[in-house]
Amino acid sequence: MKKILHIISSPKGEASMSIKLGNTVIDKIKTEYPGSTVKVRDLTKNPFPHLEEATLAAFYTPAENHTPENREAVKHSDEAIAEIMDADIIVIGAPLWNFGVPSVLKAWIDHIARVGHTFKYTEAGPEGLIKDKVVYIAMASGGIYTSGAMQGYDYATPYLKGLFSFLGVTDVNIFRVEGSAYPGQAEIALQRGLESIVL
Ligand SMILES: Cc1cc2nc3c(=O)[nH]c(=O)nc-3n(C[C@H](O)[C@H](O)[C@H](O)COP(=O)(O)O)c2cc1C
């Protein structure tokens, strides 16, 4: 039995390729681990705020010195980090938008990448504090980036992989639906993406 956290960052609902891909990953996890539970965090319905001066001030104030204002400023971050730490598996739906991730996903990332909580600096260098978790990234793009002329233009996948690796996750896996914008290719791209899922 696993605790799964599903992060959604596409506003397209039932038409979303990244949500379909993420849901299929989750179905496979549930088949492998019967009784697994899923918590859905839809960032498009409940977006995280941009980091403000008060948020940064609270981030860099030790928790034991937090004022009520500091505590209020970090409540979104505390909640997001608690959800991650509580999960065994994190499935992140990531539409490719303008070669990067949608800003709602970036806003969430800015709340979860927090010094002293999800990473720290030691004399030996940075150390990620998100241990013993598996991340599956369900990436959807209109274009094709694993081969051809656009190879190298997908900055989202290396970014997400690098970020989670920095935060301590050693098991980061990417599945893709790509090429859905090519005329007549949407269903084929989706099918190919779903069939590529091997846990
Ligand atoms: C605002 C926006 C920007 C996009 N930028 C890109 C892009 O840079 N490269 C690409 O291949 N597709 C791009 N697309 C197409 C999406 O990646 C594609 O529709 C994908 O299926 C989105 O995931 P979703 O279906 O889960 O929403 C963009 C779509 C939107 C709405």
Ligand as a Chemical Component Dictionary entry (heavy atoms), coordinates in Angstrom:
data_LIG
# 
_chem_comp.id                   LIG 
_chem_comp.type                 NON-POLYMER 
_chem_comp.pdbx_formal_charge   0 
_chem_comp.three_letter_code    LIG 
# 
loop_
_chem_comp_atom.comp_id 
_chem_comp_atom.atom_id 
_chem_comp_atom.alt_atom_id 
_chem_comp_atom.type_symbol 
_chem_comp_atom.charge 
_chem_comp_atom.model_Cartn_x 
_chem_comp_atom.model_Cartn_y 
_chem_comp_atom.model_Cartn_z 
_chem_comp_atom.pdbx_ordinal 
LIG C1  C1  C 0 0.055  28.267 -23.014 1  
LIG C2  C2  C 0 0.534  27.055 -23.768 2  
LIG C3  C3  C 0 1.856  26.947 -24.123 3  
LIG C4  C4  C 0 2.311  25.825 -24.808 4  
LIG N1  N1  N 0 3.650  25.722 -25.111 5  
LIG C5  C5  C 0 4.102  24.611 -25.725 6  
LIG C6  C6  C 0 5.483  24.465 -26.012 7  
LIG O1  O1  O 0 6.329  25.292 -25.715 8  
LIG N2  N2  N 0 5.879  23.332 -26.643 9  
LIG C7  C7  C 0 5.001  22.331 -26.992 10 
LIG O2  O2  O 0 5.429  21.330 -27.535 11 
LIG N3  N3  N 0 3.683  22.445 -26.713 12 
LIG C8  C8  C 0 3.213  23.549 -26.095 13 
LIG N4  N4  N 0 1.890  23.658 -25.783 14 
LIG C9  C9  C 0 0.994  22.515 -26.063 15 
LIG C10 C10 C 0 0.848  21.660 -24.801 16 
LIG O3  O3  O 0 2.102  21.233 -24.311 17 
LIG C11 C11 C 0 -0.017 20.428 -25.080 18 
LIG O4  O4  O 0 -1.300 20.870 -25.440 19 
LIG C12 C12 C 0 -0.115 19.480 -23.898 20 
LIG O5  O5  O 0 -1.014 18.455 -24.214 21 
LIG C13 C13 C 0 -0.563 20.226 -22.658 22 
LIG O6  O6  O 0 -0.791 19.337 -21.592 23 
LIG P1  P1  P 0 -2.271 19.107 -21.054 24 
LIG O7  O7  O 0 -3.009 18.423 -22.195 25 
LIG O8  O8  O 0 -2.112 18.221 -19.878 26 
LIG O9  O9  O 0 -2.854 20.435 -20.738 27 
LIG C14 C14 C 0 1.421  24.787 -25.139 28 
LIG C15 C15 C 0 0.065  24.903 -24.777 29 
LIG C16 C16 C 0 -0.380 26.025 -24.113 30 
LIG C17 C17 C 0 -1.835 26.127 -23.731 31 
# 
loop_
_chem_comp_bond.comp_id 
_chem_comp_bond.atom_id_1 
_chem_comp_bond.atom_id_2 
_chem_comp_bond.value_order 
_chem_comp_bond.pdbx_ordinal 
LIG C1  C2  SING 1  
LIG C2  C3  SING 2  
LIG C2  C16 DOUB 3  
LIG C3  C4  DOUB 4  
LIG C4  N1  SING 5  
LIG C4  C14 SING 6  
LIG N1  C5  DOUB 7  
LIG C5  C6  SING 8  
LIG C5  C8  SING 9  
LIG C6  O1  DOUB 10 
LIG C6  N2  SING 11 
LIG N2  C7  SING 12 
LIG C7  O2  DOUB 13 
LIG C7  N3  SING 14 
LIG N3  C8  DOUB 15 
LIG C8  N4  SING 16 
LIG N4  C9  SING 17 
LIG N4  C14 SING 18 
LIG C9  C10 SING 19 
LIG C10 O3  SING 20 
LIG C10 C11 SING 21 
LIG C11 O4  SING 22 
LIG C11 C12 SING 23 
LIG C12 O5  SING 24 
LIG C12 C13 SING 25 
LIG C13 O6  SING 26 
LIG O6  P1  SING 27 
LIG P1  O7  DOUB 28 
LIG P1  O8  SING 29 
LIG P1  O9  SING 30 
LIG C14 C15 DOUB 31 
LIG C15 C16 SING 32 
LIG C16 C17 SING 33 
# 
